[in-house]
């Protein structure tokens, strides 16, 4: 009696991620958005990071540029790119076909996201090494906070990418629908402008935005001056956005093209 071949969740994820990586490499526009933009943008901010800003915030250049670089990697390399990929796969009926096989819904979403997550992690290491070499950034004072920030950043961006895809009608409009979250996060979540620059009341409100906990924890991990209460609040806010995003995906993510 011949045995029936079975697959494991890990094997299915690996196979789907390999296929997605192959498609990613073939798309030049997606590669530019995912790889080059996040690496180039943070260093363009150096010209706008003057001594007055550093004096007001108590930060050095590296503590401003590194969180910005990781934020750009999350926004462009993960969130924006993955929103478009989910939408394109849906419109091409790829997601519909995948659901007819052994893959579960969560595995399809995770396997599709895995190449972008790994790419984002690689960019994070490159940005850390580049910041240490080019702007004399030291080692993090509280590495556990920086690690928490990176984990929360990826979880929030992957989840909200799926939510955004569910609200996107076509592959063409996927270039537009991520823009509100993208610009709000760049300006008000501490990516392009540290929250320390804003008035205290405004900064307290901006800390509740989806990407703010990740940037706050990463910056606090390097400065080492983040209190335990502030760290707990950031983690709670980040987890709340992730959980809320998962709930929204379950309700509004679309597996078939809109008609």
C-alpha positions as a printed NumPy array, in Angstrom:
array([[  0.   ,   0.   ,   0.   ],
       [  1.612,   3.255,  -1.072],
       [  1.7  ,   6.131,   1.37 ],
       [ -0.085,   9.368,   0.682],
       [  2.244,  12.321,   0.29 ],
       [  1.607,  15.058,   2.815],
       [  2.948,  18.553,   3.207],
       [  3.769,  20.576,   6.288],
       [  2.912,  24.221,   6.992],
       [  6.61 ,  25.073,   6.897],
       [  7.056,  23.365,   3.536],
       [  4.029,  25.11 ,   2.069],
       [  5.229,  28.5  ,   3.301],
       [  8.703,  27.88 ,   1.89 ],
       [  7.343,  26.914,  -1.519],
       [  5.019,  29.918,  -1.724],
       [  7.72 ,  32.306,  -0.505],
       [ 10.137,  30.949,  -3.131],
       [  7.579,  31.56 ,  -5.879],
       [  6.899,  35.096,  -4.611],
       [ 10.602,  35.851,  -4.47 ],
       [ 10.986,  34.757,  -8.084],
       [  8.16 ,  37.103,  -9.13 ],
       [  9.701,  39.905,  -7.083],
       [ 13.052,  39.59 ,  -8.831],
       [ 11.343,  39.766, -12.236],
       [  9.567,  43.055, -11.428],
       [ 12.039,  45.93 , -11.746],
       [  9.645,  48.622, -10.523],
       [  8.798,  46.618,  -7.414],
       [ 12.477,  45.968,  -6.76 ],
       [ 13.288,  49.672,  -6.928],
       [ 10.474,  50.536,  -4.524],
       [ 11.309,  47.722,  -2.132],
       [ 15.122,  47.842,  -2.184],
       [ 16.586,  51.148,  -3.337],
       [ 14.128,  53.762,  -2.081],
       [ 14.344,  52.793,   1.623],
       [ 18.149,  52.792,   1.486],
       [ 18.5  ,  56.161,  -0.255],
       [ 15.837,  58.259,   1.485],
       [ 17.238,  58.354,   5.047],
       [ 20.587,  59.733,   3.955],
       [ 18.8  ,  62.449,   1.965],
       [ 17.396,  63.623,   5.32 ],
       [ 20.885,  64.312,   6.628],
       [ 20.948,  67.664,   4.824],
       [ 17.802,  68.712,   6.749],
       [ 19.041,  67.482,  10.131],
       [ 20.613,  70.688,  11.418],
       [ 22.272,  71.487,  14.727],
       [ 19.164,  73.289,  15.96 ],
       [ 17.014,  70.161,  15.592],
       [ 19.633,  68.023,  17.308],
       [ 19.932,  70.499,  20.17 ],
       [ 16.155,  70.68 ,  20.635],
       [ 15.709,  66.905,  20.666],
       [ 18.901,  65.879,  22.447],
       [ 19.567,  63.337,  19.69 ],
       [ 22.63 ,  62.857,  17.536],
       [ 22.584,  62.417,  13.76 ],
       [ 22.631,  58.623,  13.891],
       [ 19.733,  58.482,  16.343],
       [ 17.683,  60.555,  13.897],
       [ 18.701,  58.846,  10.653],
       [ 18.624,  55.169,  11.673],
       [ 14.981,  55.074,  12.886],
       [ 14.103,  57.093,   9.777],
       [ 15.829,  54.534,   7.56 ],
       [ 14.091,  51.605,   9.218],
       [ 10.804,  53.491,   8.983],
       [ 11.299,  54.011,   5.247],
       [ 12.139,  50.315,   4.844],
       [  8.901,  49.405,   6.617],
       [  6.775,  51.888,   4.672],
       [  8.184,  51.423,   1.168],
       [  9.792,  47.986,   1.291],
       [  7.035,  46.232,   3.246],
       [  3.758,  48.142,   3.532],
       [  3.473,  49.834,   0.124],
       [  5.021,  46.996,  -1.863],
       [  3.038,  44.284,  -0.117],
       [ -0.243,  46.191,  -0.522],
       [  0.34 ,  46.187,  -4.276],
       [  1.426,  42.531,  -4.342],
       [ -1.668,  41.319,  -2.469],
       [ -3.864,  43.314,  -4.835],
       [ -2.102,  42.098,  -7.987],
       [ -2.254,  38.458,  -6.878],
       [ -5.964,  38.856,  -6.202],
       [ -6.667,  40.452,  -9.577],
       [ -4.633,  37.748, -11.346],
       [ -6.746,  35.083,  -9.559],
       [ -3.634,  33.709,  -7.888],
       [ -5.106,  33.958,  -4.403],
       [ -8.299,  32.243,  -5.515],
       [ -6.35 ,  29.329,  -6.997],
       [ -4.143,  28.999,  -3.921],
       [ -7.214,  28.666,  -1.694],
       [ -8.331,  25.572,  -3.623],
       [ -5.217,  23.675,  -2.51 ],
       [ -3.767,  22.711,   0.86 ],
       [ -2.722,  26.223,   1.806],
       [ -4.734,  27.88 ,   4.532],
       [ -5.678,  31.549,   4.358],
       [ -3.113,  32.609,   6.965],
       [ -0.407,  30.626,   5.152],
       [ -1.206,  32.347,   1.855],
       [ -0.927,  35.79 ,   3.413],
       [  2.221,  34.901,   5.369],
       [  3.928,  33.15 ,   2.476],
       [  3.249,  36.087,   0.176],
       [  4.65 ,  38.497,   2.753],
       [  7.723,  36.464,   3.69 ],
       [ 10.068,  37.7  ,   0.887],
       [  9.277,  41.32 ,   1.726],
       [  9.802,  40.708,   5.443],
       [ 13.178,  39.054,   4.833],
       [ 14.143,  41.869,   2.457],
       [ 13.141,  44.433,   5.073],
       [ 15.198,  42.678,   7.743],
       [ 18.226,  42.659,   5.44 ],
       [ 17.748,  46.376,   4.812],
       [ 17.553,  46.955,   8.56 ],
       [ 20.934,  45.288,   9.097],
       [ 22.426,  47.25 ,   6.19 ],
       [ 21.076,  50.52 ,   7.619],
       [ 22.458,  49.757,  11.084],
       [ 25.88 ,  48.908,   9.67 ],
       [ 25.823,  51.966,   7.393],
       [ 24.819,  54.275,  10.238],
       [ 27.6  ,  52.938,  12.458],
       [ 30.144,  53.406,   9.687],
       [ 29.018,  56.725,   8.188],
       [ 27.507,  58.761,  11.044],
       [ 29.316,  57.213,  14.029],
       [ 26.22 ,  55.623,  15.523],
       [ 27.112,  53.626,  18.614],
       [ 25.683,  50.367,  19.91 ],
       [ 22.114,  50.478,  21.285],
       [ 21.846,  51.233,  24.985],
       [ 18.711,  49.063,  25.268],
       [ 18.836,  46.518,  22.41 ],
       [ 15.717,  44.706,  23.633],
       [ 13.659,  47.855,  22.99 ],
       [ 15.089,  48.233,  19.492],
       [ 14.285,  44.575,  18.751],
       [ 10.73 ,  45.015,  20.037],
       [ 10.346,  48.044,  17.813],
       [ 11.489,  46.176,  14.709],
       [  9.139,  43.251,  15.43 ],
       [  6.177,  45.566,  16.027],
       [  6.984,  47.564,  12.906],
       [  6.934,  44.516,  10.667],
       [  3.781,  43.075,  12.252],
       [  1.884,  46.365,  11.897],
       [  3.004,  47.003,   8.309],
       [  2.279,  43.468,   7.069],
       [ -1.157,  43.462,   8.688],
       [ -2.112,  46.92 ,   7.43 ],
       [ -0.848,  46.041,   3.954],
       [ -3.44 ,  43.26 ,   3.825],
       [ -6.098,  45.646,   5.143],
       [ -5.207,  48.237,   2.49 ],
       [ -5.369,  45.593,  -0.23 ],
       [ -8.87 ,  44.672,   0.886],
       [ -9.906,  48.313,   0.394],
       [ -8.186,  48.617,  -2.992],
       [-10.279,  48.063,  -6.119],
       [ -7.634,  47.424,  -8.779],
       [ -3.916,  46.86 ,  -9.189],
       [ -3.613,  50.367, -10.637],
       [ -5.267,  51.99 ,  -7.626],
       [ -2.858,  50.08 ,  -5.355],
       [ -0.363,  52.831,  -6.199],
       [ -2.672,  55.374,  -4.543],
       [ -4.502,  53.738,  -1.625],
       [ -1.357,  53.286,   0.544],
       [ -0.512,  57.004,   0.296],
       [ -2.541,  58.323,   3.286],
       [ -0.921,  55.913,   5.732],
       [  2.455,  56.43 ,   4.055],
       [  2.483,  60.232,   4.366],
       [  0.893,  60.358,   7.816],
       [  3.47 ,  57.9  ,   9.139],
       [  6.401,  59.686,   7.478],
       [  5.48 ,  63.058,   8.973],
       [  3.738,  62.286,  12.259],
       [  5.124,  58.94 ,  13.459],
       [  8.687,  60.112,  14.017],
       [ 10.13 ,  58.825,  10.741],
       [ 11.129,  62.002,   8.887],
       [ 10.673,  64.283,  11.903],
       [ 11.374,  63.082,  15.477],
       [  8.356,  63.37 ,  17.76 ],
       [ 10.508,  65.367,  20.177],
       [ 10.223,  68.329,  17.789],
       [  6.434,  68.588,  18.243],
       [  4.646,  70.172,  21.22 ],
       [  4.16 ,  67.704,  24.055],
       [  0.387,  67.408,  23.652],
       [  0.632,  66.824,  19.904],
       [  3.475,  64.331,  20.343],
       [  1.401,  62.374,  22.891],
       [ -1.375,  62.05 ,  20.313],
       [  0.998,  61.116,  17.485],
       [  2.43 ,  58.323,  19.652],
       [ -0.886,  56.501,  19.164],
       [ -0.488,  56.234,  15.38 ],
       [  0.211,  52.735,  13.976],
       [  3.919,  53.096,  13.189],
       [  4.817,  55.409,  16.08 ],
       [  5.429,  52.608,  18.634],
       [  7.995,  50.936,  16.38 ],
       [  9.933,  54.148,  15.68 ],
       [  9.742,  55.24 ,  19.33 ],
       [ 11.069,  51.907,  20.584],
       [ 13.861,  51.768,  17.996],
       [ 14.998,  55.297,  18.842],
       [ 14.627,  54.594,  22.566],
       [ 16.682,  51.434,  22.155],
       [ 19.617,  53.503,  20.915],
       [ 19.287,  56.453,  23.291],
       [ 18.595,  54.299,  26.34 ],
       [ 16.491,  57.049,  27.967],
       [ 13.062,  55.498,  27.434],
       [ 11.174,  54.843,  30.665],
       [  9.537,  51.52 ,  31.431],
       [  6.082,  53.091,  31.337],
       [  6.667,  54.632,  27.916],
       [  7.988,  51.317,  26.6  ],
       [  4.941,  49.419,  27.874],
       [  2.604,  52.003,  26.341],
       [  4.364,  51.73 ,  22.981],
       [  4.129,  47.933,  23.016],
       [  0.444,  48.032,  23.972],
       [ -0.354,  50.502,  21.174],
       [  1.595,  48.475,  18.599],
       [ -0.035,  45.2  ,  19.622],
       [ -3.478,  46.847,  19.604],
       [ -2.975,  48.039,  16.015],
       [ -1.792,  44.577,  14.976],
       [ -4.73 ,  42.807,  16.601],
       [ -7.151,  45.346,  15.136],
       [ -5.537,  44.849,  11.741],
       [ -5.939,  41.07 ,  11.947],
       [ -9.623,  41.532,  12.773],
       [-10.012,  43.905,   9.806],
       [ -8.282,  41.415,   7.479],
       [-10.657,  38.664,   8.555],
       [-13.63 ,  40.871,   7.741],
       [-12.583,  42.855,   4.686],
       [ -9.731,  41.137,   2.871],
       [-10.855,  40.115,  -0.61 ],
       [ -9.682,  36.885,  -2.244],
       [-11.333,  37.437,  -5.623],
       [-11.355,  40.397,  -8.05 ],
       [-13.995,  43.066,  -7.597],
       [-16.726,  42.903, -10.2  ]])
